[in-house]
Each structure stands twice: as C-alpha cells, then as structure tokens.
Amino acid sequence: GPPGTGKTTVAELWARAVEASFVPLVATEAGVSDVKKTIAAARERWDVYGRGTIVFLDEIHRFNKGQQDVLLPAVENGTLTLIGATTENPWVALNAALTSRCLLIEFKPLSTAAITTVLERAWARRGEWWTEEAEIDEGVLSELAARAAGDARLSLNLLERAALVARKAGRVRLAD
C-alpha cells in the first residue's frame, strides 16, 4: 500500500493482539546477518518463553531474491510470522516461494473522512505537543485531510506545522 495508510500500525496491533514479540526491520538497512540473528532470537524466545515473534520487514521489496530466501525456512516452520510492507506490487517484487506462503493484503489510500478522524483524535490530545487552550477554526482539519492525499502521516505533519505557524496566536486558522 501507499505511504501513511497504516501498514506498520496494523502490524504492531496484530502483534499486541496475539501477544507476540514485535521485531521491526527495514530492508534498506538490514542484511542477511540481521535476519539470521532475528530468526535465532525468535527461536530462543519461543523455546524459553513460549512466545511467538512477528517480524515486520518494511520495504521488503528492497530485499533481493537471495535475501528473501533466508526468510523461507523460518516462515515455513513457524519460527516467526513475517509481515512485509511494500509500496510495490508484491507479485513482481517478491519471489514466488515467499508469496506462496503469505496472505497478501492491499492497503488503499485513506479516505478524507478517515484522515479527518485521525486529525480530530490528534487535536484532542494536543496537550502532549501544544497548549490545550489552543483553538482551531472550523474546516481546518477537513482541509488538511483533503490535502494529505490519503496519507495519515502527512496529515499529522501538516497539522503540526500549521500549529507551529499559529503558536503565537493560540489559534490555528485555515490560512495557517
């Protein structure tokens, strides 16, 4: 799915829901040795604590076919559950052996209504990052949501920047 649509968030929530350890890796930074260490730690975690491991591999399409093959035995025998995130077509970017062992879920850009909800929740918690007394003009959140083009992360960044611009006034206006 596209950026900012919740791929990482869903993976983290899934790990919590099944009470598994969550191990995030980024394919642009991780190599075969990191994967092998992660697999060994997952095996040990299962043997010692009886706790499963979810490995979240962001940008999985950046792994070449050989790197992807290192994951296969651990996925096949249940040592870990692999959740890979990609903005590319997985049928093209991943090798057939890996895709045949995966459930593929496509994330779509978020609707303006969904992003507005994210922004409303963030604004309700603004005391953590801005004064609670601050106000926001009507229509600001829906305008930010519309401009975010389906990307919740971008919408939150836009809200934060608008709030910084408006900090002295204590009010976020549509012009901000």
Secondary structure, DSSP 8 states (H G I E B T S, - for coil): --TTSSHHHHHHHHHHHTT-EEEEEETTT--HHHHHHHHHHHHHHHHHH---EEEEEETGGGS-HHHHHHHHHHHHTTS-EEEEE-SS-HHHHS-HHHHTTS---------HHHHHHHHHHHHHTGGGTS-TT-EE-TTHHHHHHHHTTT-HHHHHHHHHHHHHHTTTTTEE-TT-
